[in-house]
Amino acid sequence: MDWYYIDSSKPEGKRRNGPWSPRQMLLFAEQGAFVPETLVWRDGFDGWRPWGIAEPELKTQFQTETVKQVVEEEILPNIDASKTEYAGFLIRLCAFSIDAVILQLIFVLLTPIHASFGIISEVTPQTTVAELMPTMLFAFCLIFFYNSFFVKNFSGTLGKIVFGLAVVRHSGKPMTWSCAFLRAFIAFFSSSFFGAGCLIAAFDIEKRALHDFMADTRVLKLQRT
């Protein structure tokens, strides 16, 4: 997505500068081209915004595009989609383990943010249910949006991508946000209660977990080229 900024050092009518990519905008900022009051704009904004307000959003966009670029250029080209089979329980468990580590890392990195909302990082025998609720809600939202984003955009979480797994709809149609949201929501409960909902995949002929049944999806194992 292209960004623009106002260069106040130029004559009136020639101050709009762009389009620039998020990477280029961040490079300009590192070089001292912007102050917090510098006006910036991208498609979707209802008007020009100060750099100090728009910078966090731009950084998030840049990080998202970086992850997408790595997946598309470094991982997906090594997958042969013509050779597929249903992904079994064990390989899905390994992918889940990688995702768990990534989510834990994200949780730790976000500590300065969620700590201000009373979210605790350590649970002790003295921790009450009321004290634990904000942490559980934050964890649910983190897992939900992580799963939804990657399943919708890359047909699988980072753990699944590492093992060459892909989440597809049984109808063969492209993945939609509604399907990704439903699957992510049910997956949270599938992994609860000792993973009972996920354990179903070990016995189903199409290796479907509870969230696959509910969202009508399948997890395929793609062969690397």
C-alpha positions as CSV (number, residue, x, y, z in Angstrom):
1,M,0.0,0.0,0.0
2,D,1.4,3.4,-1.1
3,W,2.1,6.2,1.4
4,Y,2.5,10.0,0.8
5,Y,3.8,12.8,2.9
6,I,3.8,16.6,2.9
7,D,7.2,18.2,2.4
8,S,6.8,21.7,3.9
9,S,10.1,22.8,2.5
10,K,8.7,22.8,-1.0
11,P,6.5,25.5,-2.7
12,E,2.7,25.3,-2.3
13,G,1.2,22.8,-4.8
14,K,4.4,20.7,-4.9
15,R,4.5,19.5,-1.3
16,R,2.8,16.2,-1.7
17,N,5.5,13.6,-2.0
18,G,5.0,10.0,-3.0
19,P,4.0,7.3,-3.6
20,W,6.3,5.4,-1.3
21,S,6.3,1.9,0.2
22,P,6.2,1.3,4.0
23,R,9.9,0.3,3.8
24,Q,10.8,3.6,2.1
25,M,8.8,5.6,4.6
26,L,10.5,4.0,7.5
27,L,13.9,4.7,5.9
28,F,13.0,8.3,5.5
29,A,12.1,8.4,9.2
30,E,15.4,6.9,10.1
31,Q,17.2,9.6,8.1
32,G,15.3,12.3,10.0
33,A,13.0,13.4,7.2
34,F,9.9,13.4,9.4
35,V,8.9,15.1,12.7
36,P,5.9,14.0,14.7
37,E,3.9,16.8,13.0
38,T,4.7,15.8,9.4
39,L,1.5,15.0,7.6
40,V,1.2,11.6,5.9
41,W,-1.6,9.8,4.1
42,R,-2.5,6.4,2.5
43,D,-5.6,5.0,0.8
44,G,-8.2,4.4,3.5
45,F,-7.4,7.5,5.6
46,D,-10.2,10.0,5.9
47,G,-7.5,12.8,5.8
48,W,-3.9,13.6,6.4
49,R,-2.5,12.4,9.7
50,P,0.5,13.5,11.8
51,W,3.5,11.1,11.5
52,G,3.6,10.7,15.2
53,I,0.1,9.0,15.1
54,A,0.5,7.1,11.8
55,E,4.0,5.7,12.5
56,P,2.8,2.7,14.6
57,E,0.3,1.6,12.0
58,L,2.9,1.9,9.2
59,K,5.4,-0.3,11.2
60,T,2.7,-2.9,11.7
61,Q,2.0,-2.9,7.9
62,F,5.7,-3.2,7.1
63,Q,6.1,-6.2,9.5
64,T,3.0,-7.9,7.9
65,E,4.3,-7.3,4.4
66,T,7.8,-8.6,5.4
67,V,6.3,-11.8,6.7
68,K,4.2,-12.2,3.6
69,Q,7.3,-11.6,1.4
70,V,9.4,-14.2,3.2
71,V,6.6,-16.8,3.0
72,E,5.9,-16.2,-0.7
73,E,9.5,-16.0,-1.8
74,E,11.3,-18.4,0.4
75,I,8.8,-21.1,1.4
76,L,6.0,-21.5,-1.0
77,P,8.2,-21.8,-4.1
78,N,9.6,-25.0,-2.6
79,I,6.1,-26.7,-2.3
80,D,4.7,-28.9,-5.1
81,A,0.9,-28.5,-4.8
82,S,0.3,-31.3,-7.3
83,K,1.3,-33.9,-4.8
84,T,-0.9,-33.9,-1.7
85,E,-2.2,-36.1,1.0
86,Y,-4.1,-35.6,4.2
87,A,-1.8,-34.3,7.0
88,G,-1.8,-36.7,10.0
89,F,-2.1,-36.0,13.6
90,L,1.6,-36.2,14.5
91,I,2.8,-33.8,11.9
92,R,0.0,-31.4,12.8
93,L,1.1,-31.7,16.4
94,C,4.6,-30.7,15.4
95,A,3.3,-27.7,13.5
96,F,1.2,-26.8,16.5
97,S,4.3,-26.9,18.7
98,I,6.1,-24.4,16.5
99,D,3.0,-22.1,16.5
100,A,2.9,-22.3,20.3
101,V,6.6,-21.2,20.6
102,I,5.9,-18.3,18.1
103,L,2.8,-17.2,20.1
104,Q,4.7,-17.3,23.3
105,L,7.4,-15.1,21.8
106,I,4.8,-12.7,20.6
107,F,3.2,-12.7,24.0
108,V,6.5,-11.8,25.7
109,L,7.3,-9.1,23.1
110,L,3.9,-7.5,23.9
111,T,4.5,-7.5,27.6
112,P,4.9,-3.7,27.9
113,I,1.5,-3.3,26.3
114,H,-0.6,-6.0,28.0
115,A,1.0,-5.4,31.4
116,S,-0.7,-2.0,31.4
117,F,-4.1,-3.7,31.2
118,G,-3.5,-5.8,34.2
119,I,-2.5,-8.9,32.2
120,I,-0.2,-11.2,34.3
121,S,2.7,-13.2,32.8
122,E,3.1,-15.7,35.7
123,V,0.4,-17.7,37.4
124,T,0.9,-18.7,41.0
125,P,-1.3,-20.7,43.4
126,Q,-2.5,-17.4,44.8
127,T,-3.7,-16.2,41.4
128,T,-7.5,-15.8,41.4
129,V,-9.9,-16.4,38.5
130,A,-10.7,-12.7,38.3
131,E,-7.0,-11.9,38.0
132,L,-6.6,-14.6,35.3
133,M,-9.5,-13.5,33.1
134,P,-7.7,-10.6,31.3
135,T,-4.8,-12.9,30.5
136,M,-7.1,-15.6,29.1
137,L,-8.9,-13.0,27.0
138,F,-5.7,-11.6,25.6
139,A,-4.4,-15.1,24.9
140,F,-7.6,-16.0,23.1
141,C,-7.5,-12.9,20.9
142,L,-3.8,-13.4,20.1
143,I,-4.4,-17.0,19.1
144,F,-7.6,-16.2,17.2
145,F,-6.1,-13.4,15.1
146,Y,-2.8,-15.3,14.5
147,N,-4.6,-18.4,13.2
148,S,-7.2,-16.3,11.2
149,F,-4.6,-14.1,9.5
150,F,-2.2,-16.8,8.3
151,V,-4.9,-19.3,7.3
152,K,-6.7,-16.7,5.2
153,N,-3.6,-15.2,3.6
154,F,-1.2,-18.2,3.4
155,S,-3.5,-21.3,3.8
156,G,-1.8,-22.2,7.1
157,T,0.0,-20.9,10.2
158,L,3.8,-20.5,10.2
159,G,4.1,-23.9,11.9
160,K,2.1,-25.5,9.1
161,I,4.0,-23.7,6.4
162,V,7.3,-25.0,7.8
163,F,6.0,-28.6,7.4
164,G,4.4,-28.0,4.0
165,L,0.8,-28.2,5.3
166,A,-2.1,-26.2,3.8
167,V,-5.6,-25.6,5.1
168,V,-8.1,-25.8,2.3
169,R,-11.9,-25.7,2.0
170,H,-13.6,-28.9,1.1
171,S,-15.6,-27.1,-1.6
172,G,-12.3,-26.1,-3.4
173,K,-13.2,-22.5,-3.2
174,P,-10.7,-19.9,-1.9
175,M,-10.4,-19.4,1.8
176,T,-12.6,-16.6,3.1
177,W,-12.3,-14.5,6.3
178,S,-15.5,-16.0,7.6
179,C,-14.3,-19.5,7.2
180,A,-10.9,-18.6,8.7
181,F,-12.6,-16.9,11.7
182,L,-14.9,-19.8,12.3
183,R,-12.0,-22.3,12.1
184,A,-9.8,-20.2,14.5
185,F,-12.6,-19.8,17.0
186,I,-13.4,-23.5,17.2
187,A,-9.7,-24.4,17.1
188,F,-9.2,-22.6,20.4
189,F,-11.6,-24.9,22.1
190,S,-10.3,-28.0,20.1
191,S,-6.9,-27.5,21.7
192,S,-8.5,-27.1,25.2
193,F,-9.5,-30.0,27.4
194,F,-6.2,-31.9,26.7
195,G,-6.6,-31.4,23.0
196,A,-9.6,-33.6,22.7
197,G,-10.9,-31.8,19.6
198,C,-7.6,-32.1,17.9
199,L,-7.2,-35.8,18.8
200,I,-10.1,-36.7,16.5
201,A,-7.7,-36.2,13.6
202,A,-5.8,-39.3,14.7
203,F,-8.8,-41.5,13.9
204,D,-10.7,-39.7,11.1
205,I,-10.0,-41.1,7.6
206,E,-9.5,-37.5,6.3
207,K,-7.5,-36.5,9.4
208,R,-10.0,-33.8,10.4
209,A,-10.0,-32.2,13.8
210,L,-13.1,-30.8,15.4
211,H,-12.4,-27.3,13.9
212,D,-12.1,-28.9,10.4
213,F,-15.5,-30.6,10.8
214,M,-17.1,-27.3,11.9
215,A,-15.5,-25.2,9.2
216,D,-15.6,-27.9,6.5
217,T,-11.8,-27.7,5.9
218,R,-9.1,-30.2,5.3
219,V,-5.3,-30.0,6.1
220,L,-3.2,-31.3,3.2
221,K,0.5,-32.3,3.3
222,L,2.2,-30.8,0.2
223,Q,5.3,-32.4,-1.2
224,R,8.4,-30.2,-1.5
225,T,10.0,-29.8,-4.9
